[in-house]
Amino acid sequence: MDWLTEPFSYDFMQRALAAGVLAVLTTSVVGTWVILRGLAFMGDALAHGVLPGIAVAILLDIHPMIGAAVAAVVMVGAISLVHRTTRLSEDTAIGLLFVGMLALGVIIISRSGSFAVDLVAILFGDVLGTSTGDLVVQGVAAGLALVGVALFYRPLLVLCFNEQKAATLGLRPRLAHLVMMGLITLAVVSSFQAVGALLVFGLLIAPPATAVLLARRVPTVMVVAAALGVGEVGAGLLLSYYLDTAAGATMSALAVVVFFVVLALTRGVARAKQRAQPAAGDSLG
């Protein structure tokens, strides 16, 4: 079992594991609402849209999460403004801001002296370079996400399935939508340090999407997604250690691979049941 424990005997690997677990706890809980509400494009756009904020923060020598948070708030506000003041759909607004913010981030980074290094670090993260301070920030973010979901569980649940019913029940769907946007922003901003702005989307979508294939109740989906995510983080770090690959990319890629493996297995089981039912009916007849 040395092959399993040896990599985690190093302090940087232990911090990387803790960072990945905290990231996936946040993204799994929040990502469940992203899947149910159909906001995958928004999540992807936010994961890319924080780039200019991170770039400015690096150039000003302040914490990247501060810049990411500001950029995310600006992007969500701009999307809402375009959608509400024009006849354009929300998808169009998201697409415009997606491209615009990403391009602005690359332009800002290109003005620095280490363009390639900065861009790779921002896009793909540096989970192996996680500090104790980063873990504290991620822990606070994970706690806030759990508290927010617990407090607004019913409004968020009804919003995901029937926005008109949410309004009829007095659950204030607009407020619930803003809370959901805040949770997505929190998940993206707090997790990009571990897996990068480009790959955080993988952990935000893949574990919850896999969990939806295996569970029906929303709380169960969240628990299953978190369990899957923790396993994928640990296995991804082991693979990256022995294969000498990028840790963040390996974790995200593994999460997507697991989704397709579970999809194939569940479809196989469903087809087997369909074939067995007529056969059982014939034998009873």
C-alpha positions as CSV (number, residue, x, y, z in Angstrom):
1,M,0.0,0.0,0.0
2,D,3.0,2.3,-0.1
3,W,2.1,3.4,-3.6
4,L,-1.2,4.8,-2.1
5,T,0.3,6.5,1.0
6,E,3.7,7.6,-0.2
7,P,2.5,10.6,-2.4
8,F,0.5,12.0,0.6
9,S,3.5,11.9,2.9
10,Y,4.6,15.2,1.4
11,D,3.1,18.4,2.9
12,F,2.4,19.9,-0.5
13,M,0.4,16.8,-1.5
14,Q,-1.6,16.9,1.8
15,R,-2.4,20.6,1.2
16,A,-3.3,19.8,-2.4
17,L,-5.7,17.0,-1.3
18,A,-7.3,19.3,1.3
19,A,-7.7,22.1,-1.3
20,G,-9.3,19.7,-3.8
21,V,-11.7,18.2,-1.2
22,L,-12.8,21.7,-0.1
23,A,-13.2,22.8,-3.7
24,V,-15.2,19.7,-4.7
25,L,-17.5,20.0,-1.6
26,T,-18.4,23.6,-2.6
27,T,-18.7,22.8,-6.4
28,S,-20.7,19.6,-5.8
29,V,-23.3,21.3,-3.6
30,V,-23.6,24.4,-5.8
31,G,-23.2,22.4,-9.0
32,T,-26.3,20.3,-8.1
33,W,-28.4,23.5,-8.5
34,V,-26.5,24.4,-11.7
35,I,-27.6,21.0,-13.2
36,L,-31.2,21.2,-12.0
37,R,-31.6,24.8,-13.1
38,G,-29.9,24.3,-16.5
39,L,-27.2,26.9,-15.8
40,A,-24.2,25.0,-17.2
41,F,-23.5,27.7,-19.7
42,M,-23.6,30.4,-17.0
43,G,-21.2,28.3,-14.9
44,D,-18.8,27.9,-17.8
45,A,-19.0,31.7,-18.6
46,L,-18.3,32.6,-15.0
47,A,-15.3,30.2,-14.8
48,H,-13.8,32.1,-17.8
49,G,-15.2,35.5,-17.0
50,V,-13.2,35.9,-13.8
51,L,-10.0,36.0,-15.8
52,P,-9.6,39.8,-16.1
53,G,-10.2,40.2,-12.4
54,I,-7.5,37.6,-11.6
55,A,-5.1,39.3,-14.1
56,V,-5.6,42.7,-12.6
57,A,-5.1,41.3,-9.0
58,I,-1.8,39.7,-10.0
59,L,-0.6,42.9,-11.6
60,L,-1.5,44.9,-8.5
61,D,0.0,42.2,-6.2
62,I,-3.3,41.5,-4.3
63,H,-5.0,38.2,-3.7
64,P,-6.3,36.8,-6.9
65,M,-9.6,35.7,-5.2
66,I,-10.4,39.4,-4.6
67,G,-10.0,40.2,-8.3
68,A,-12.0,37.1,-9.3
69,A,-14.9,38.0,-7.0
70,V,-15.0,41.6,-8.4
71,A,-15.0,40.3,-12.0
72,A,-17.7,37.7,-11.3
73,V,-20.0,40.3,-9.7
74,V,-19.4,42.7,-12.7
75,M,-20.1,39.9,-15.1
76,V,-23.4,38.7,-13.4
77,G,-24.5,42.3,-13.2
78,A,-23.7,43.0,-16.8
79,I,-25.6,39.9,-18.0
80,S,-28.6,40.9,-16.0
81,L,-28.5,44.4,-17.4
82,V,-28.2,43.3,-21.0
83,H,-31.0,40.7,-20.5
84,R,-33.4,43.1,-18.8
85,T,-32.8,46.2,-20.9
86,T,-32.8,44.6,-24.4
87,R,-34.8,42.0,-26.2
88,L,-31.8,39.7,-26.2
89,S,-32.0,36.3,-24.5
90,E,-30.0,35.6,-21.4
91,D,-27.9,33.1,-23.4
92,T,-26.9,35.8,-25.8
93,A,-25.9,38.1,-22.9
94,I,-23.9,35.3,-21.3
95,G,-22.2,34.6,-24.6
96,L,-21.3,38.3,-25.1
97,L,-19.8,38.7,-21.7
98,F,-18.1,35.3,-21.9
99,V,-16.1,36.3,-24.9
100,G,-15.6,39.9,-23.8
101,M,-14.3,39.1,-20.3
102,L,-12.1,36.3,-21.5
103,A,-10.6,38.5,-24.2
104,L,-10.1,41.3,-21.8
105,G,-8.3,39.0,-19.4
106,V,-5.9,37.8,-22.1
107,I,-5.2,41.3,-23.2
108,I,-4.4,42.4,-19.6
109,I,-2.1,39.4,-19.0
110,S,-0.4,39.9,-22.4
111,R,0.8,43.3,-21.0
112,S,2.8,41.5,-18.2
113,G,6.3,40.3,-18.7
114,S,5.5,36.7,-18.0
115,F,2.4,36.2,-20.2
116,A,2.7,32.5,-20.8
117,V,3.4,31.6,-17.2
118,D,0.7,33.8,-15.8
119,L,-1.9,32.6,-18.3
120,V,-1.2,28.9,-17.6
121,A,-1.2,29.4,-13.9
122,I,-4.6,31.2,-14.0
123,L,-6.3,28.9,-16.5
124,F,-5.0,25.6,-15.1
125,G,-4.4,26.4,-11.4
126,D,-1.6,25.3,-9.1
127,V,-3.2,23.0,-6.6
128,L,0.3,21.7,-5.6
129,G,1.2,25.2,-4.6
130,T,-1.8,25.7,-2.2
131,S,-0.9,27.5,1.0
132,T,-2.5,27.3,4.4
133,G,-4.1,30.7,3.8
134,D,-5.7,29.4,0.6
135,L,-7.2,26.5,2.6
136,V,-8.7,28.8,5.2
137,V,-10.4,30.8,2.4
138,Q,-11.7,27.7,0.8
139,G,-13.0,26.4,4.1
140,V,-14.9,29.6,4.7
141,A,-16.3,29.5,1.2
142,A,-17.4,25.9,1.7
143,G,-19.1,26.8,4.9
144,L,-20.9,29.7,3.3
145,A,-22.1,27.6,0.5
146,L,-23.5,25.0,2.8
147,V,-25.2,27.6,5.0
148,G,-26.7,29.4,1.9
149,V,-28.1,26.1,0.5
150,A,-29.6,25.2,3.8
151,L,-31.2,28.6,4.3
152,F,-32.6,28.9,0.8
153,Y,-33.2,25.2,0.1
154,R,-37.0,25.4,-0.5
155,P,-36.9,28.5,-2.7
156,L,-34.1,27.1,-4.8
157,L,-35.8,23.8,-5.1
158,V,-39.1,25.2,-6.3
159,L,-37.3,27.7,-8.6
160,C,-35.5,24.9,-10.4
161,F,-38.7,23.0,-11.2
162,N,-41.3,25.7,-11.6
163,E,-40.5,29.4,-11.4
164,Q,-44.2,30.4,-11.7
165,K,-45.1,28.2,-8.7
166,A,-42.3,29.7,-6.7
167,A,-43.9,33.2,-7.3
168,T,-47.3,31.8,-6.4
169,L,-46.0,30.4,-3.2
170,G,-44.4,33.7,-2.3
171,L,-40.9,32.3,-2.4
172,R,-39.5,35.3,-4.3
173,P,-38.0,33.6,-7.3
174,R,-35.9,36.6,-8.3
175,L,-34.2,36.6,-4.9
176,A,-33.7,32.9,-5.2
177,H,-32.1,33.3,-8.6
178,L,-29.8,36.0,-7.2
179,V,-28.8,33.6,-4.4
180,M,-28.1,30.9,-6.9
181,M,-25.9,33.3,-8.9
182,G,-24.1,34.2,-5.7
183,L,-23.5,30.5,-4.9
184,I,-22.1,29.8,-8.4
185,T,-19.9,32.8,-8.1
186,L,-18.7,31.7,-4.7
187,A,-17.9,28.2,-6.0
188,V,-16.0,29.5,-9.0
189,V,-14.0,32.1,-7.1
190,S,-13.1,29.9,-4.2
191,S,-12.1,26.9,-6.4
192,F,-10.1,28.4,-9.2
193,Q,-7.0,28.4,-7.1
194,A,-7.1,24.6,-6.8
195,V,-7.9,23.7,-10.4
196,G,-7.7,26.9,-12.4
197,A,-10.4,29.1,-14.0
198,L,-10.6,26.9,-17.0
199,L,-11.0,23.6,-15.3
200,V,-13.2,24.6,-12.3
201,F,-16.1,24.1,-14.6
202,G,-15.3,20.3,-14.7
203,L,-15.8,19.9,-10.9
204,L,-18.8,22.2,-10.9
205,I,-20.6,20.0,-13.5
206,A,-19.2,16.5,-13.6
207,P,-19.8,15.1,-10.1
208,P,-23.3,16.5,-9.8
209,A,-24.2,15.3,-13.3
210,T,-22.9,11.9,-12.4
211,A,-24.9,11.9,-9.1
212,V,-28.1,12.8,-11.0
213,L,-27.7,9.5,-12.8
214,L,-27.5,7.6,-9.5
215,A,-29.9,9.4,-7.2
216,R,-33.3,11.1,-7.3
217,R,-33.7,13.2,-4.2
218,V,-31.7,16.5,-4.3
219,P,-30.0,16.1,-0.9
220,T,-28.9,12.6,-2.0
221,V,-27.6,14.0,-5.2
222,M,-25.5,16.5,-3.3
223,V,-24.1,13.8,-1.0
224,V,-23.3,11.4,-3.8
225,A,-21.7,14.2,-5.9
226,A,-19.5,15.2,-3.0
227,A,-18.5,11.6,-2.4
228,L,-17.7,11.1,-6.0
229,G,-15.8,14.4,-6.1
230,V,-13.6,13.5,-3.1
231,G,-12.7,10.2,-4.7
232,E,-11.9,11.8,-8.0
233,V,-9.7,14.4,-6.3
234,G,-7.7,11.8,-4.4
235,A,-7.4,9.5,-7.5
236,G,-6.6,12.4,-9.7
237,L,-3.7,13.5,-7.4
238,L,-2.4,10.0,-7.4
239,L,-2.5,9.7,-11.2
240,S,-0.8,13.1,-11.6
241,Y,1.9,12.1,-9.1
242,Y,2.8,8.9,-10.9
243,L,2.1,10.0,-14.5
244,D,3.7,13.4,-14.0
245,T,0.7,15.2,-15.3
246,A,-1.0,18.5,-14.3
247,A,-2.9,17.8,-11.1
248,G,-5.9,20.1,-11.7
249,A,-6.4,18.9,-15.3
250,T,-6.1,15.3,-14.2
251,M,-8.7,15.7,-11.5
252,S,-11.2,17.4,-13.8
253,A,-10.6,14.9,-16.6
254,L,-11.1,12.0,-14.3
255,A,-14.4,13.5,-13.1
256,V,-15.6,13.7,-16.7
257,V,-14.4,10.1,-17.4
258,V,-16.3,8.8,-14.4
259,F,-19.5,10.5,-15.6
260,F,-19.3,8.6,-19.0
261,V,-18.5,5.3,-17.3
262,V,-21.5,5.7,-14.9
263,L,-23.7,6.7,-17.9
264,A,-22.7,3.6,-19.8
265,L,-23.3,1.4,-16.8
266,T,-26.7,2.9,-15.9
267,R,-27.8,2.6,-19.6
268,G,-26.7,-1.0,-19.6
269,V,-28.6,-1.8,-16.5
270,A,-31.7,0.0,-17.8
271,R,-31.6,-2.0,-21.1
272,A,-31.1,-5.3,-19.2
273,K,-34.2,-4.5,-17.1
274,Q,-36.2,-3.7,-20.3
275,R,-35.2,-7.0,-21.8
276,A,-36.0,-8.9,-18.6
277,Q,-39.5,-7.5,-18.2
278,P,-41.1,-8.9,-21.4
279,A,-39.4,-12.2,-20.7
280,A,-40.9,-12.3,-17.2
281,G,-44.3,-11.4,-18.6
282,D,-44.1,-14.3,-21.2
283,S,-43.2,-16.8,-18.6
284,L,-46.1,-15.8,-16.3
285,G,-48.5,-15.9,-19.2
